[in-house]
Amino acid sequence: MYGAEYMQDVTAAVAGTNDNDQTYMRAALAQARLAFDAGEVPVGAVVVQDGAIIGRGYNQPITTMDPSAHAEMQALRDAASNIGNYRLPGATLYVTVEPCTMCTGLLVHSRINRLVYGTREPKAGAVESALQLLQQPFYNHQIEVQGGVLADECSTIMSDFFQLRREAKKRLKQR
């Protein structure tokens, strides 16, 4: 399923993690579970600044009828509101899945210092997988990236969600 190169990348990424990264990723996973329970694609995110969670969010585009209501967007909006500034210098975003193009641009505009994500998104990931937007020289802000933190747990919640959806569709067809 995954090539040796991918596994080496994940191993190297996880080797660079620390206990705080895992702790905050677990908080992001808790947000992903809220999305799962709401019938949304289970992606969760938290924003951390100075050792405290200042923003939380989970995917809500279906329930809010807002295509921009991704977990990252929700968490960054919450953080900006909580600190009274749309710029979040020195903050770290923890998200269970590699961000898409929209959310990657949002990270640059919000001046996030660091991005920590769980599992790769091979089809639409815009940080390392499908695109490498943060490596482009034309951005006026650089973001440190750490991938692969609790990757198995982050991947499992996604797999479980889509497995349940496939089973539900199958049951509907059988009626």
C-alpha positions in Angstrom: 0.0 0.0 0.0 2.7 2.5 1.0 6.1 2.5 -0.6 9.4 2.3 1.3 10.0 6.0 0.6 6.8 7.0 2.3 7.5 4.8 5.4 11.0 6.3 5.7 9.5 9.8 5.5 7.0 9.0 8.2 9.7 7.4 10.4 11.9 10.4 10.0 9.0 12.8 10.8 7.9 10.9 13.9 11.5 10.8 15.1 11.4 14.6 15.2 8.2 14.8 17.3 8.0 15.5 21.0 5.5 14.7 23.7 3.9 18.1 23.3 3.2 17.4 19.6 1.5 14.1 20.5 -0.5 15.7 23.3 -1.8 18.5 21.1 -2.4 16.1 18.2 -4.6 14.1 20.6 -6.6 17.3 21.2 -6.9 17.6 17.4 -8.1 14.0 17.3 -10.8 14.8 19.9 -12.0 17.6 17.5 -12.0 15.1 14.6 -14.2 12.8 16.7 -16.7 15.6 17.0 -16.7 15.9 13.2 -17.2 12.1 12.9 -20.1 12.2 15.3 -21.7 15.0 13.3 -21.4 13.1 10.0 -18.6 15.3 8.7 -15.3 14.1 7.3 -13.4 13.6 10.6 -10.7 16.3 10.5 -9.8 18.2 13.7 -7.5 21.0 14.5 -6.2 23.0 17.4 -4.0 26.2 17.6 -1.4 26.4 20.3 0.4 29.5 21.4 2.7 29.8 24.4 1.8 26.3 25.6 -2.0 26.9 25.6 -4.7 25.9 23.1 -6.2 29.1 21.9 -8.4 27.8 19.1 -10.3 24.6 18.3 -12.1 23.4 15.2 -13.4 20.5 13.2 -14.8 20.0 9.7 -18.3 21.5 9.4 -18.9 22.4 5.8 -22.0 20.2 5.6 -23.7 21.3 8.8 -22.9 25.0 8.3 -23.4 24.9 4.5 -20.1 26.7 4.2 -17.5 25.2 1.9 -14.7 27.0 3.8 -15.6 25.5 7.2 -12.6 23.1 7.2 -11.1 22.2 10.6 -8.1 24.5 10.0 -10.3 27.4 9.1 -12.5 26.9 12.2 -9.6 26.6 14.6 -7.8 29.6 13.2 -11.0 31.7 13.3 -11.5 30.6 16.9 -7.9 31.5 17.8 -7.9 34.9 16.1 -11.2 35.7 17.9 -9.8 34.6 21.3 -6.6 36.7 21.1 -8.1 39.6 19.2 -5.8 39.4 16.2 -6.1 37.8 12.8 -2.3 37.2 12.8 -1.1 34.4 14.9 2.7 34.8 15.2 4.4 32.1 17.3 1.4 29.8 17.1 1.4 26.2 15.9 -1.5 24.5 14.1 -2.1 20.9 14.8 -4.4 19.2 12.3 -5.1 15.5 11.9 -4.8 15.5 8.0 -2.5 17.4 5.7 -4.1 20.7 4.7 -5.7 21.4 1.3 -4.8 24.3 -0.9 -7.3 26.7 0.7 -6.1 25.9 4.2 -2.4 26.1 3.3 -3.0 29.6 2.0 -4.8 30.4 5.2 -1.7 29.3 7.2 0.5 31.8 5.3 -2.0 34.6 5.7 -2.5 34.0 9.4 1.3 33.9 10.0 1.3 30.5 11.7 4.8 29.7 12.8 4.5 25.9 12.7 2.2 23.3 11.1 2.0 19.8 12.6 -0.2 17.3 10.9 -1.0 13.7 11.4 -1.6 11.8 8.1 -0.9 12.7 4.5 -3.7 13.4 2.1 -2.4 11.9 -1.2 -5.1 13.3 -3.4 -5.5 16.9 -2.2 -2.7 17.5 0.3 -1.0 20.8 -0.5 1.9 20.7 1.9 3.8 17.6 0.9 1.7 15.2 -1.0 -0.1 16.5 -4.2 1.5 19.9 -3.9 4.3 21.5 -2.0 2.9 25.0 -1.6 4.8 26.0 1.4 8.1 25.4 -0.4 7.4 28.0 -3.0 9.7 31.0 -2.9 7.1 33.6 -3.6 5.5 33.5 -0.2 6.5 36.2 2.2 6.1 33.9 5.2 7.8 30.6 5.9 6.2 27.9 8.0 8.0 25.0 9.8 6.3 21.7 8.9 6.2 18.5 10.9 4.2 15.6 9.5 3.4 12.1 10.6 2.5 12.8 14.3 0.1 10.1 15.4 -0.3 9.2 11.7 -1.9 5.8 12.4 -4.6 7.2 14.7 -5.3 10.1 12.3 -5.5 7.7 9.4 -7.7 5.2 11.2 -10.4 7.7 12.1 -10.6 8.7 8.4 -10.7 5.0 7.3 -13.4 4.1 9.8 -15.5 7.1 8.7 -15.4 6.2 5.0 -15.9 2.5 5.7 -19.1 3.3 7.6 -20.3 5.6 4.8 -19.7 2.8 2.2 -21.6 0.3 4.4 -24.5 2.7 4.8 -24.7 3.2 1.0 -24.6 -0.5 0.5 -27.5 -1.0 2.9 -29.5 1.6 1.1 -29.0 -0.1 -2.2 -30.1 -3.4 -0.8 -33.5 -2.1 0.2 
